[in-house]
Amino acid sequence: MTALPVFARPAAPFAPDQSPPMRAVLLGCGVVGGGVLDLAPAGVRIDAVLARTPRPAGLSGIPVFTDPEAVFALDPDLVIDALPGDETAEIIVARAVAEGRHVVTANKRTAARRPDLAKLAKANGKTFACSSAVGGGAPVLETAAKLVALGRKTTRVRGVLNGTSNYVLDRLAKGEALAEAVAAAQAAGFAEADPSADLDGVDAAHKLVLIARTLWGEDLDVDAVKTESISNLPDGAAAAVARGGEVLRQVGRLTRTATGVRATVRLEALSRADALARTRNEGNCVLFAAEDGDATLVCGKGAGRVPTAASLVGDLARLCQGRVQ
Ligand SMILES: NC(=O)c1ccc[n+]([C@@H]2O[C@H](COP(=O)([O-])OP(=O)(O)OC[C@H]3O[C@@H](n4cnc5c(N)ncnc54)[C@H](OP(=O)(O)O)[C@@H]3O)[C@@H](O)[C@H]2O)c1
């Protein structure tokens, strides 16, 4: 067993109903995890943070470990996942679910590719929540769940689902080169070190999978979603579309028919009046269309520390109130 350093911490506040706080570990303390440290609700007590880089002094009085064994040794009730979307995170989160811990994650890759995790958590009476994985500060999955609860028959979804791509396309439309636009997105904290999943449409495809699961209980294969990459755009293409009076957008679409659900992520030239065209910078915007013609539009900041952490904290608050599974 790994020896744990002793940190002087103030007594954790009790949840409003006076039940003891849920004992949590936080995986990752970057853009999203750092925001969660600032915003975690009183019903959750973060006992440890997992990071790649050692921080001997801890973070806000909380010990930081680099070995997953050390955080699991604390036997947490809840694992909060703000790790990059890679296989390391998938292995750690799968272990947390298998051990019967609640999981709240911002990681769309793991959530989309491992539908078994949400099912296993549910079978164990535990939560597997991933609201912040889609839409950042725009409550996309929350709205999808509400439409289902209201009995609305959604048949089509159309949206700008990737804040980094939208930010990059806006800069390309002004004549900036792709490398410069990506560097600006990274400097702003929207794009990950490797932005290919954003630019290639894979990130948006993961989000479509999560929306389809929430709306229709369908488990789509992410790798079967047809995508188009911003990296393959000819130089000046977005600026040429802008000069023609339209706006180039990365658009994710879901269409439900009698034979199944079709998902695509394409680059589309949209009229300036279109709500998706009016979604600027790192914004996200999703339109849910129902078979009776009803439409529901959800827009908000799709990336960044505060909007994403606030969405994750919403899942934590619902978990504390016993409202998510
Ligand atoms: N950023 C956004 O706007 C946004 C929006 C929605 C969803 N998300 C999702 O949220 C997750 C986190 O994104 P982020 O932007 O916060 O990433 P980030 O800023 O790069 O932070 C990643 C954190 O994970 C830690 N980490 C990386 N590899 C690790 C490993 N092998 N073992 C232990 N710790 C490791 C890093 O440690 P160090 O600090 O030591 O480097 C860092 O604290 C991702 O899955 C992303 O897709 C992000």
The ligand as an SDF file (V2000), in Angstrom:
LIG
                    3D

 48 52  0  0  0  0  0  0  0  0999 V2000
  -11.3290   22.0830  -21.4270 N   0  0  0  0  0  0  0  0  0  0  0  0
  -12.6220   22.1250  -21.7420 C   0  0  0  0  0  0  0  0  0  0  0  0
  -13.1600   23.1740  -22.0570 O   0  0  0  0  0  0  0  0  0  0  0  0
  -13.4520   20.8540  -21.6990 C   0  0  0  0  0  0  0  0  0  0  0  0
  -14.8290   20.9330  -21.9690 C   0  0  0  0  0  0  0  0  0  0  0  0
  -15.6160   19.7720  -21.8660 C   0  0  0  0  0  0  0  0  0  0  0  0
  -15.0110   18.5650  -21.5370 C   0  0  0  0  0  0  0  0  0  0  0  0
  -13.6500   18.5200  -21.3350 N   0  0  0  0  0  0  0  0  0  0  0  0
  -13.0570   17.2240  -21.0100 C   0  0  0  0  0  0  0  0  0  0  0  0
  -12.5570   17.2900  -19.6730 O   0  0  0  0  0  0  0  0  0  0  0  0
  -11.3950   16.4730  -19.5510 C   0  0  0  0  0  0  0  0  0  0  0  0
  -10.2600   17.2990  -18.9650 C   0  0  0  0  0  0  0  0  0  0  0  0
   -9.9670   18.3600  -19.8740 O   0  0  0  0  0  0  0  0  0  0  0  0
   -9.0010   19.5600  -19.4450 P   0  0  0  0  0  0  0  0  0  0  0  0
   -9.1590   20.5930  -20.4890 O   0  0  0  0  0  0  0  0  0  0  0  0
   -9.2270   19.9190  -18.0160 O   0  0  0  0  0  0  0  0  0  0  0  0
   -7.5590   18.8600  -19.6000 O   0  0  0  0  0  0  0  0  0  0  0  0
   -6.1560   19.4240  -19.0530 P   0  0  0  0  0  0  0  0  0  0  0  0
   -6.2350   20.8640  -18.7310 O   0  0  0  0  0  0  0  0  0  0  0  0
   -5.1250   18.9540  -20.0070 O   0  0  0  0  0  0  0  0  0  0  0  0
   -5.9530   18.6520  -17.6480 O   0  0  0  0  0  0  0  0  0  0  0  0
   -5.7280   17.2780  -17.6070 C   0  0  0  0  0  0  0  0  0  0  0  0
   -5.3670   16.8730  -16.1930 C   0  0  0  0  0  0  0  0  0  0  0  0
   -5.1540   15.4600  -16.1820 O   0  0  0  0  0  0  0  0  0  0  0  0
   -3.8720   15.1620  -15.6030 C   0  0  0  0  0  0  0  0  0  0  0  0
   -3.3410   13.9900  -16.2930 N   0  0  0  0  0  0  0  0  0  0  0  0
   -3.0750   13.8390  -17.6070 C   0  0  0  0  0  0  0  0  0  0  0  0
   -2.6140   12.6070  -17.8750 N   0  0  0  0  0  0  0  0  0  0  0  0
   -2.5530   11.9720  -16.6840 C   0  0  0  0  0  0  0  0  0  0  0  0
   -2.1490   10.6730  -16.2830 C   0  0  0  0  0  0  0  0  0  0  0  0
   -1.6840    9.7680  -17.1610 N   0  0  0  0  0  0  0  0  0  0  0  0
   -2.2280   10.3430  -14.9710 N   0  0  0  0  0  0  0  0  0  0  0  0
   -2.6700   11.2390  -14.0610 C   0  0  0  0  0  0  0  0  0  0  0  0
   -3.0790   12.4910  -14.3750 N   0  0  0  0  0  0  0  0  0  0  0  0
   -3.0180   12.8460  -15.6720 C   0  0  0  0  0  0  0  0  0  0  0  0
   -3.0370   16.3920  -15.8310 C   0  0  0  0  0  0  0  0  0  0  0  0
   -2.0090   16.4210  -14.8570 O   0  0  0  0  0  0  0  0  0  0  0  0
   -0.9540   17.6400  -14.7780 P   0  0  0  0  0  0  0  0  0  0  0  0
   -1.7340   18.8200  -14.2700 O   0  0  0  0  0  0  0  0  0  0  0  0
    0.0480   17.1690  -13.8080 O   0  0  0  0  0  0  0  0  0  0  0  0
   -0.4440   17.8220  -16.1790 O   0  0  0  0  0  0  0  0  0  0  0  0
   -4.0690   17.5150  -15.6770 C   0  0  0  0  0  0  0  0  0  0  0  0
   -4.2100   17.8570  -14.3200 O   0  0  0  0  0  0  0  0  0  0  0  0
  -11.0930   15.9160  -20.9510 C   0  0  0  0  0  0  0  0  0  0  0  0
  -11.5900   14.5980  -21.0570 O   0  0  0  0  0  0  0  0  0  0  0  0
  -11.8540   16.8630  -21.8700 C   0  0  0  0  0  0  0  0  0  0  0  0
  -12.2660   16.2510  -23.0660 O   0  0  0  0  0  0  0  0  0  0  0  0
  -12.8670   19.6290  -21.3880 C   0  0  0  0  0  0  0  0  0  0  0  0
  1  2  1  0
  2  3  2  0
  2  4  1  0
  4  5  1  0
  4 48  2  0
  5  6  2  0
  6  7  1  0
  7  8  2  0
  8  9  1  0
  8 48  1  0
  9 10  1  0
  9 46  1  0
 10 11  1  0
 11 12  1  0
 11 44  1  0
 12 13  1  0
 13 14  1  0
 14 15  2  0
 14 16  1  0
 14 17  1  0
 17 18  1  0
 18 19  2  0
 18 20  1  0
 18 21  1  0
 21 22  1  0
 22 23  1  0
 23 24  1  0
 23 42  1  0
 24 25  1  0
 25 26  1  0
 25 36  1  0
 26 27  1  0
 26 35  1  0
 27 28  2  0
 28 29  1  0
 29 30  1  0
 29 35  2  0
 30 31  1  0
 30 32  2  0
 32 33  1  0
 33 34  2  0
 34 35  1  0
 36 37  1  0
 36 42  1  0
 37 38  1  0
 38 39  2  0
 38 40  1  0
 38 41  1  0
 42 43  1  0
 44 45  1  0
 44 46  1  0
 46 47  1  0
M  CHG  2   8   1  16  -1
M  END
$$$$
